[in-house]
């Protein structure tokens, strides 16, 4: 009977695995084509009959990217903005999630609903108001004009996600810590913070990706001082309406993808446990 059940289940399992592989291939194909185009010579990229391989790989596109005068500056600016957004949003979201979960105060539910509604507002609809806000604050053409909006857009999702992790920590654990003489600050940073760290990592990944790949804010708020531009702006150097350098665009995009992959590798274990905890909650 067990062997019959295994035989019945196996086709469904094989079909599920085949479907998962097909979906993964579809998702990964654009990434493969980007990397392939970065190594293709110009003649093959502009060919009327593109092929999903190349027999003559070249590094010419990467030489043009790294030979760009401001490329290193763009890269450093992107790192500064992304790290600042990740650290600030994680810290603020942790404190805010603890406050709305552990404390009772008026309009707490309304505040949580406002966080949820803030996620529904498209970024494009707020770009112009944010532009005037940054102009009046004197922050245009500075990295702060990129850091502050990204922190604001990262917080609603991070607070909602961390709220589940904080809520999952038993209140008895907090009471036991207070009985043992721990202060509120000590419980917060030495007990609660390590327990919700997987959730912080999961939210940090989304904050890092959205900030690192941002083009809209970088194009809207950095107008004249190109020394404050970020890495996505480097793509404009190779994209010209009359004669676009697709090899340079693909090579720059490949370089932009590497830090994201490295970040994923560094936090993958905590990311999986964080997403698992969020689903469980």
C-alpha positions as CSV (number, residue, x, y, z in Angstrom):
1,X,0.0,0.0,0.0
2,X,2.8,2.4,0.9
3,X,4.6,1.6,-2.4
4,X,1.4,2.4,-4.3
5,X,1.0,5.7,-2.5
6,X,4.6,6.6,-3.3
7,X,4.0,5.8,-6.9
8,X,0.9,8.0,-6.9
9,X,2.6,10.9,-5.2
10,X,5.8,10.8,-7.4
11,X,4.2,12.1,-10.6
12,X,2.8,15.1,-8.8
13,X,6.2,15.7,-7.1
14,X,8.0,15.4,-10.4
15,X,5.5,17.8,-12.0
16,X,6.0,20.3,-9.2
17,X,9.8,20.1,-9.4
18,X,9.7,20.5,-13.2
19,X,7.4,23.5,-12.9
20,X,9.7,25.0,-10.3
21,X,12.7,24.5,-12.6
22,X,10.9,26.1,-15.5
23,X,9.9,29.1,-13.5
24,X,13.5,29.4,-12.2
25,X,14.8,29.3,-15.7
26,X,12.4,32.0,-16.9
27,X,13.4,34.2,-14.0
28,X,17.1,33.6,-14.4
29,X,17.2,34.0,-18.2
30,X,17.3,37.9,-18.2
31,X,20.2,37.7,-15.7
32,X,22.0,35.3,-17.9
33,X,21.4,37.4,-21.0
34,X,22.7,40.5,-19.2
35,X,25.9,38.8,-18.2
36,X,26.3,37.2,-21.6
37,X,25.8,40.6,-23.4
38,X,28.4,42.1,-21.1
39,X,31.0,39.7,-22.4
40,X,29.9,39.7,-26.1
41,X,31.9,41.8,-28.6
42,X,30.0,44.8,-30.1
43,X,29.4,43.0,-33.4
44,X,27.5,40.1,-31.8
45,X,25.4,42.5,-29.6
46,X,24.3,44.5,-32.6
47,X,23.7,41.5,-34.8
48,X,20.2,40.9,-36.3
49,X,20.5,37.2,-35.2
50,X,21.3,37.2,-31.5
51,X,22.6,33.9,-30.1
52,X,22.4,32.7,-26.5
53,X,26.2,32.1,-26.4
54,X,29.4,33.6,-27.6
55,X,32.6,32.0,-28.8
56,X,34.7,35.1,-28.5
57,X,34.1,36.6,-25.0
58,X,35.8,40.0,-24.4
59,X,36.3,42.4,-21.5
60,X,36.0,45.5,-23.6
61,X,32.7,46.5,-22.1
62,X,34.0,46.2,-18.6
63,X,37.1,48.3,-19.5
64,X,34.8,51.1,-20.7
65,X,32.8,50.9,-17.5
66,X,35.8,51.0,-15.2
67,X,37.5,53.5,-17.4
68,X,34.7,56.0,-16.7
69,X,36.1,58.8,-14.6
70,X,33.2,59.1,-12.1
71,X,32.4,55.3,-11.8
72,X,34.3,54.8,-8.6
73,X,32.6,57.9,-7.1
74,X,29.1,56.6,-8.1
75,X,29.9,53.2,-6.6
76,X,31.0,54.8,-3.3
77,X,27.9,57.0,-3.1
78,X,25.6,54.0,-3.7
79,X,27.4,52.1,-0.8
80,X,27.0,55.1,1.5
81,X,23.3,55.6,0.7
82,X,22.5,51.9,0.9
83,X,24.3,51.3,4.2
84,X,22.9,54.4,5.8
85,X,19.3,53.4,4.8
86,X,19.7,49.8,5.9
87,X,21.1,50.7,9.4
88,X,18.8,53.6,10.0
89,X,15.6,51.9,8.9
90,X,16.5,48.7,10.8
91,X,17.1,50.7,14.0
92,X,14.0,52.8,13.8
93,X,11.8,49.9,12.7
94,X,13.0,47.8,15.6
95,X,12.2,50.5,18.1
96,X,8.9,51.3,16.5
97,X,7.8,47.7,16.2
98,X,8.6,47.2,19.9
99,X,6.6,50.3,20.9
100,X,3.5,49.4,18.9
101,X,3.6,45.8,20.2
102,X,4.6,46.1,23.8
103,X,3.0,49.4,24.8
104,X,-0.7,50.4,24.8
105,X,-1.5,53.9,23.8
106,X,-4.2,55.9,22.1
107,X,-4.5,55.6,18.3
108,X,-2.2,52.6,18.2
109,X,-4.4,50.7,15.7
110,X,-4.8,53.9,13.6
111,X,-1.0,54.2,13.5
112,X,-0.6,50.6,12.3
113,X,-3.3,51.2,9.6
114,X,-1.4,54.3,8.5
115,X,1.7,52.2,8.1
116,X,-0.2,49.8,5.9
117,X,-1.8,52.6,3.8
118,X,1.6,54.2,3.3
119,X,2.7,51.0,1.5
120,X,-0.1,51.4,-1.0
121,X,0.9,54.9,-2.2
122,X,3.1,54.6,-5.4
123,X,6.5,56.1,-5.2
124,X,5.9,58.0,-8.5
125,X,3.0,59.9,-7.0
126,X,5.2,61.3,-4.2
127,X,8.3,62.1,-6.2
128,X,7.2,65.7,-7.1
129,X,6.1,66.6,-3.5
130,X,9.4,65.1,-2.2
131,X,11.3,67.2,-4.7
132,X,9.8,70.4,-3.4
133,X,10.3,69.2,0.2
134,X,14.0,68.6,-0.5
135,X,14.3,71.9,-2.3
136,X,12.8,73.8,0.6
137,X,15.1,71.9,3.0
138,X,18.1,72.7,0.9
139,X,19.0,69.0,0.4
140,X,18.9,68.8,-3.4
141,X,22.1,67.6,-4.9
142,X,23.1,65.8,-1.7
143,X,23.1,62.2,-0.6
144,X,20.6,63.1,2.1
145,X,18.0,63.7,-0.6
146,X,18.3,60.0,-1.3
147,X,18.8,58.6,2.2
148,X,15.8,60.3,3.9
149,X,13.1,59.3,1.3
150,X,14.3,55.7,1.2
151,X,14.3,55.5,5.0
152,X,10.7,56.7,4.9
153,X,9.6,54.2,2.3
154,X,11.4,51.3,4.0
155,X,9.9,51.9,7.5
156,X,6.2,50.8,6.9
157,X,7.1,47.4,5.6
158,X,9.9,46.9,8.1
159,X,7.7,47.9,11.1
160,X,4.8,45.6,10.0
161,X,7.2,42.6,9.5
162,X,9.1,43.2,12.8
163,X,5.9,43.6,14.7
164,X,5.3,39.8,14.2
165,X,8.7,38.9,15.5
166,X,8.4,41.1,18.6
167,X,5.0,39.8,19.3
168,X,6.3,36.2,19.1
169,X,8.6,36.8,22.0
170,X,6.7,35.8,25.2
171,X,6.0,38.5,27.7
172,X,7.0,36.0,30.4
173,X,10.6,36.3,29.1
174,X,10.5,40.0,29.6
175,X,9.0,39.7,33.1
176,X,11.7,37.1,34.0
177,X,14.4,39.5,32.8
178,X,13.0,42.3,35.0
179,X,12.8,40.0,38.0
180,X,16.5,39.1,37.5
181,X,17.3,42.8,37.7
182,X,17.6,43.7,34.0
183,X,16.6,47.2,32.9
184,X,14.3,47.9,30.0
185,X,17.2,49.0,27.9
186,X,19.2,45.8,28.7
187,X,16.2,43.6,27.8
188,X,15.7,45.5,24.6
189,X,19.3,45.2,23.3
190,X,20.6,42.0,24.9
191,X,17.5,39.8,24.8
192,X,14.9,41.1,22.4
193,X,17.2,42.4,19.7
194,X,19.0,39.0,19.1
195,X,15.7,37.2,19.0
196,X,14.3,39.5,16.2
197,X,17.6,39.7,14.3
198,X,16.4,37.3,11.6
199,X,13.5,39.6,10.9
200,X,15.8,42.6,10.8
201,X,18.0,40.8,8.2
202,X,14.9,40.0,6.1
203,X,13.7,43.6,6.1
204,X,17.3,44.9,5.5
205,X,17.5,42.9,2.3
206,X,14.4,44.6,0.9
207,X,15.7,48.0,2.0
208,X,19.1,47.4,0.5
209,X,17.7,46.2,-2.9
210,X,15.3,49.0,-3.3
211,X,17.9,51.6,-2.4
212,X,20.8,50.1,-4.4
213,X,18.7,49.9,-7.6
214,X,17.0,53.3,-7.2
215,X,17.0,55.4,-10.3
216,X,13.9,57.6,-9.9
217,X,15.1,59.5,-6.8
218,X,18.7,59.7,-8.1
219,X,17.5,61.2,-11.3
220,X,15.0,63.6,-9.7
221,X,17.0,64.9,-6.7
222,X,20.5,65.0,-8.1
223,X,20.2,67.6,-10.7
224,X,23.5,69.5,-11.2
225,X,26.2,68.0,-8.9
226,X,27.1,64.7,-10.6
227,X,29.6,64.0,-7.9
228,X,26.6,63.1,-5.7
229,X,25.1,60.7,-8.2
230,X,24.8,57.0,-7.5
231,X,25.6,53.9,-9.5
232,X,22.4,53.6,-11.5
233,X,23.1,57.0,-13.0
234,X,26.2,55.5,-14.6
235,X,24.0,53.7,-17.0
236,X,23.0,57.0,-18.6
237,X,26.6,57.5,-19.7
238,X,26.4,54.5,-22.0
239,X,22.8,55.0,-23.1
240,X,22.7,57.6,-25.9
241,X,19.5,57.9,-28.0
242,X,21.5,58.0,-31.2
243,X,24.1,55.4,-30.5
244,X,23.5,53.4,-27.3
245,X,26.4,51.3,-26.0
246,X,24.5,48.2,-25.0
247,X,27.7,46.4,-24.0
248,X,28.5,49.1,-21.6
249,X,25.0,49.2,-20.2
250,X,25.1,45.4,-19.6
251,X,28.5,45.5,-18.1
252,X,27.6,48.3,-15.7
253,X,24.4,46.4,-14.8
254,X,26.4,43.3,-14.1
255,X,28.8,45.2,-11.8
256,X,25.7,46.7,-10.0
257,X,24.3,43.2,-9.5
258,X,27.5,41.8,-7.8
259,X,27.1,43.7,-4.4
260,X,23.5,42.5,-4.2
261,X,24.6,38.9,-4.7
262,X,27.3,39.3,-2.1
263,X,24.8,40.7,0.3
264,X,22.5,37.8,-0.2
265,X,25.3,35.3,0.3
266,X,26.3,36.9,3.6
267,X,22.8,37.0,5.0
268,X,21.1,34.0,3.3
269,X,20.9,31.8,6.5
270,X,19.3,34.5,8.6
271,X,17.2,35.6,5.6
272,X,15.6,32.2,5.3
273,X,14.9,31.9,9.0
274,X,13.5,35.5,9.0
275,X,11.1,34.8,6.1
276,X,10.1,31.5,7.7
277,X,9.4,33.3,11.0
278,X,7.3,35.9,9.2
279,X,5.3,33.2,7.4
280,X,4.8,31.3,10.7
281,X,3.6,34.4,12.4
